[in-house]
Amino acid sequence: MIVRDRLDVSASAAEVWDVLDDPALMELWNPKCVRCEVDREHVHVGLRYRASFRLHGPECPSDCEVMACAPGQLLTTRFLTEAPGPAGYVDETFRLQPLAQGTRIIHEVDFTHSGLPRWLEVFMKVMNWVGRQAGRSSLDGIKELVEKPEQ
């Protein structure tokens, strides 16, 4: 199952990339990220780091690896969680498309290999399709960072 979303922001692809290019900033834009530990600040294919997320319940640590990276255009990160249950991973992809007045951010989260029960995948897909997201999304967080008025 792949969940897709998109959002247009009033910032250049380079400005959006500056946010995605530093994994340590994930805590600022991803409301589910509680902690991100990375030794190197710029993403590249093969970069590995640790992040912890709180979805519902206790914190869930993940090993993260950048699988695809085209600066200013594309970033795919694989998250291997240490949650109880079957082992699996989730791939998260951001694609940036320049617009006349900003950038379109296309966000995909691929749960195909997550090990989640099928009923939960179907439930998540329906909730995404119906559009009933609770709270701030990752895209909202990125938008807030890149459109933040300069001080």
HELIX and SHEET records of a PDB file:
HELIX    1   1 ALA A   13  LEU A   20  1                                   8    
HELIX    2   2 PRO A   23  LEU A   25  5                                   3    
HELIX    3   3 MET A   26  TRP A   29  1                                   4    
HELIX    4   4 ARG A  118  VAL A  130  1                                  13    
HELIX    5   5 SER A  138  VAL A  146  1                                   9    
SHEET    1   A 7 ILE A   2  VAL A   9  0                                        
SHEET    2   A 7 GLY A 102  ASP A 110 -1                                        
SHEET    3   A 7 TYR A  89  LEU A  99 -1                                        
SHEET    4   A 7 LEU A  74  THR A  81 -1                                        
SHEET    5   A 7 CYS A  60  ALA A  70 -1                                        
SHEET    6   A 7 ARG A  48  PHE A  53 -1                                        
SHEET    7   A 7 CYS A  33  GLU A  37 -1                                        
END                                                                             
